Amino acid sequence: MNELERAGNGVDGHALSKPKTLTSLEVYDQYGAMAYGIILQILPQVHLAQEVLVSVFSSPQLQSCNSYPFTFAACVIKLARAKAVEAKRKLTALAPAGTEYAQGDTSPQSIFDLAFRQGFTPEEVAGKLNISKKEVLRSFHEFFKSYRNA
């Protein structure tokens, strides 16, 4: 018997088993509010955010979260963000808005907003702000560090 087979779950001594597969409704109950909050950060129009939320929880990609190598929550976050960014890009393609970022603002918060909420890649953020990709990645680090220390 190896270490994993001997490891109990602390309750009845049985070996840990693979978590059960969640239904879309169970996933929505557990992670719907979190996903909606993420979507609203990217797409602040309530009716559009609700449409994206429905899209997330009716997506066939949601069931692949059951085999996601990280936590289910991380998979839902990734899917909600991807769908919100996609919807925002479609919306801005139909009605191009003005610049949604302050050019020259290279604060870690601003750089994170461009990447997370606006959906730009680190390379695109670097190009928009005329800084190097290395500086963008360093700003990500600073942004997360500031929240860790808060």
Secondary structure, DSSP 8 states (H G I E B T S, - for coil): --HHHH-B-SSSS-B--------HHHHHHHHHHHHHHHHHHH---HHHHHHHHHHHHT-GGGGGGGG-SS-HHHHHHHHHHHHHHHHHHHHHHHS-----S-TT---HHHHHHHHHTS---HHHHHHHHT--HHHHHHHHHHHHHHHHH-
